[in-house]
Amino acid sequence: MWWVKLIVVILLLAAVISLGRALISLVKDQGKEGKTMRALAWRVGFSVAVFLFIILSMYMGWVQPHDVNPTLRYGEPIDAGEVAPARQGE
């Protein structure tokens, strides 16, 4: 659902904008008037809203969570005796 992604992106942008406002307030006023704390509190609020909205979206079935399947590699089953390939540089 495209609108779920849109809401998440808007909330994340709001958190970033709030973080920027806190930085500007901190640099200009050295945090004396409490604007920095207020902006940071808004940022935390937006971040919590994103988390709760994603949980609600999964609960309502609007988005489907997916995970990494540890029994498959590139879509093929992994043999129990198979050794993982060495990484380059090790």
Phi and psi restraints in degrees (value plus and minus 20) as a CYANA .aco file:
   2 TRP   PHI     -86.5   -46.5
   2 TRP   PSI     -51.3   -11.3
   3 TRP   PHI     -92.0   -52.0
   3 TRP   PSI     -47.1    -7.1
   4 VAL   PHI     -86.2   -46.2
   4 VAL   PSI     -65.1   -25.1
   5 LYS   PHI     -82.2   -42.2
   5 LYS   PSI     -60.1   -20.1
   6 LEU   PHI     -82.2   -42.2
   6 LEU   PSI     -64.0   -24.0
   7 ILE   PHI     -84.0   -44.0
   7 ILE   PSI     -63.1   -23.1
   8 VAL   PHI     -82.7   -42.7
   8 VAL   PSI     -64.3   -24.3
   9 VAL   PHI     -83.5   -43.5
   9 VAL   PSI     -61.7   -21.7
  10 ILE   PHI     -82.9   -42.9
  10 ILE   PSI     -64.1   -24.1
  11 LEU   PHI     -85.5   -45.5
  11 LEU   PSI     -58.7   -18.7
  12 LEU   PHI     -87.4   -47.4
  12 LEU   PSI     -59.8   -19.8
  13 LEU   PHI     -83.0   -43.0
  13 LEU   PSI     -59.2   -19.2
  14 ALA   PHI     -83.0   -43.0
  14 ALA   PSI     -58.2   -18.2
  15 ALA   PHI     -85.3   -45.3
  15 ALA   PSI     -61.6   -21.6
  16 VAL   PHI     -87.1   -47.1
  16 VAL   PSI     -61.5   -21.5
  17 ILE   PHI     -83.2   -43.2
  17 ILE   PSI     -62.0   -22.0
  18 SER   PHI     -83.1   -43.1
  18 SER   PSI     -58.3   -18.3
  19 LEU   PHI     -84.3   -44.3
  19 LEU   PSI     -60.2   -20.2
  20 GLY   PHI     -84.2   -44.2
  20 GLY   PSI     -61.1   -21.1
  21 ARG   PHI     -82.8   -42.8
  21 ARG   PSI     -57.4   -17.4
  22 ALA   PHI     -85.3   -45.3
  22 ALA   PSI     -59.7   -19.7
  23 LEU   PHI     -84.6   -44.6
  23 LEU   PSI     -65.0   -25.0
  24 ILE   PHI     -82.6   -42.6
  24 ILE   PSI     -62.9   -22.9
  25 SER   PHI     -83.9   -43.9
  25 SER   PSI     -59.6   -19.6
  26 LEU   PHI     -86.4   -46.4
  26 LEU   PSI     -60.6   -20.6
  27 VAL   PHI     -92.1   -52.1
  27 VAL   PSI     -62.6   -22.6
  28 LYS   PHI     -93.5   -53.5
  28 LYS   PSI     -70.4   -30.4
  29 ASP   PHI    -125.2   -85.2
  29 ASP   PSI     -19.4    20.6
  30 GLN   PHI      35.7    75.7
  30 GLN   PSI       7.7    47.7
  31 GLY   PHI      51.8    91.8
  31 GLY   PSI       3.2    43.2
  32 LYS   PHI     -96.6   -56.6
  32 LYS   PSI     -55.8   -15.8
  33 GLU   PHI    -110.3   -70.3
  33 GLU   PSI     -19.8    20.2
  34 GLY   PHI      65.6   105.6
  34 GLY   PSI     -17.8    22.2
  35 LYS   PHI     -86.2   -46.2
  35 LYS   PSI     -54.6   -14.6
  36 THR   PHI     -84.0   -44.0
  36 THR   PSI     -67.3   -27.3
  37 MET   PHI     -85.1   -45.1
  37 MET   PSI     -58.3   -18.3
  38 ARG   PHI     -84.2   -44.2
  38 ARG   PSI     -63.8   -23.8
  39 ALA   PHI     -86.0   -46.0
  39 ALA   PSI     -59.3   -19.3
  40 LEU   PHI     -87.8   -47.8
  40 LEU   PSI     -55.4   -15.4
  41 ALA   PHI     -84.6   -44.6
  41 ALA   PSI     -60.2   -20.2
  42 TRP   PHI     -81.9   -41.9
  42 TRP   PSI     -60.2   -20.2
  43 ARG   PHI     -82.7   -42.7
  43 ARG   PSI     -63.9   -23.9
  44 VAL   PHI     -82.9   -42.9
  44 VAL   PSI     -61.1   -21.1
  45 GLY   PHI     -80.8   -40.8
  45 GLY   PSI     -63.6   -23.6
  46 PHE   PHI     -84.8   -44.8
  46 PHE   PSI     -59.9   -19.9
  47 SER   PHI     -85.1   -45.1
  47 SER   PSI     -62.0   -22.0
  48 VAL   PHI     -84.3   -44.3
  48 VAL   PSI     -59.2   -19.2
  49 ALA   PHI     -82.7   -42.7
  49 ALA   PSI     -60.3   -20.3
  50 VAL   PHI     -81.7   -41.7
  50 VAL   PSI     -68.1   -28.1
  51 PHE   PHI     -79.7   -39.7
  51 PHE   PSI     -68.6   -28.6
  52 LEU   PHI     -85.8   -45.8
  52 LEU   PSI     -56.1   -16.1
  53 PHE   PHI     -87.1   -47.1
  53 PHE   PSI     -57.8   -17.8
  54 ILE   PHI     -86.4   -46.4
  54 ILE   PSI     -62.0   -22.0
  55 ILE   PHI     -81.8   -41.8
  55 ILE   PSI     -65.5   -25.5
  56 LEU   PHI     -81.3   -41.3
  56 LEU   PSI     -61.5   -21.5
  57 SER   PHI     -82.8   -42.8
  57 SER   PSI     -59.7   -19.7
  58 MET   PHI     -87.7   -47.7
  58 MET   PSI     -60.9   -20.9
  59 TYR   PHI     -84.1   -44.1
  59 TYR   PSI     -60.6   -20.6
  60 MET   PHI     -99.7   -59.7
  60 MET   PSI     -30.7     9.3
  61 GLY   PHI      65.6   105.6
  61 GLY   PSI      -6.8    33.2
  62 TRP   PHI     -93.4   -53.4
  62 TRP   PSI     -51.4   -11.4
  63 VAL   PHI    -149.1  -109.1
  63 VAL   PSI     130.0   170.0
  64 GLN   PHI    -130.8   -90.8
  64 GLN   PSI      98.0   138.0
  65 PRO   PHI     -90.2   -50.2
  65 PRO   PSI     128.9   168.9
  66 HIS   PHI    -154.4  -114.4
  66 HIS   PSI     136.0   176.0
  67 ASP   PHI    -153.9  -113.9
  67 ASP   PSI     152.1   192.1
  68 VAL   PHI    -103.1   -63.1
  68 VAL   PSI     106.8   146.8
  69 ASN   PHI    -108.7   -68.7
  69 ASN   PSI      93.5   133.5
  70 PRO   PHI     -92.5   -52.5
  70 PRO   PSI     -27.4    12.6
  71 THR   PHI    -115.6   -75.6
  71 THR   PSI     -22.3    17.7
  72 LEU   PHI    -142.4  -102.4
  72 LEU   PSI     125.4   165.4
  73 ARG   PHI    -151.9  -111.9
  73 ARG   PSI      98.1   138.1
  74 TYR   PHI      35.9    75.9
  74 TYR   PSI      14.6    54.6
  75 GLY   PHI      63.1   103.1
  75 GLY   PSI     -22.1    17.9
  76 GLU   PHI    -127.6   -87.6
  76 GLU   PSI     122.6   162.6
  77 PRO   PHI     -82.3   -42.3
  77 PRO   PSI     123.7   163.7
  78 ILE   PHI    -113.0   -73.0
  78 ILE   PSI     109.6   149.6
  79 ASP   PHI     -92.5   -52.5
  79 ASP   PSI     126.8   166.8
  80 ALA   PHI     -83.9   -43.9
  80 ALA   PSI     -54.3   -14.3
  81 GLY   PHI    -109.4   -69.4
  81 GLY   PSI     -21.7    18.3
  82 GLU   PHI     -94.7   -54.7
  82 GLU   PSI     118.1   158.1
  83 VAL   PHI    -118.7   -78.7
  83 VAL   PSI     117.6   157.6
  84 ALA   PHI     -85.6   -45.6
  84 ALA   PSI     123.5   163.5
  85 PRO   PHI     -84.8   -44.8
  85 PRO   PSI     124.2   164.2
  86 ALA   PHI     -89.6   -49.6
  86 ALA   PSI     125.5   165.5
  87 ARG   PHI     -99.3   -59.3
  87 ARG   PSI     130.1   170.1
  88 GLN   PHI     -91.0   -51.0
  88 GLN   PSI     121.2   161.2
  89 GLY   PHI      72.5   112.5
  89 GLY   PSI     -21.3    18.7
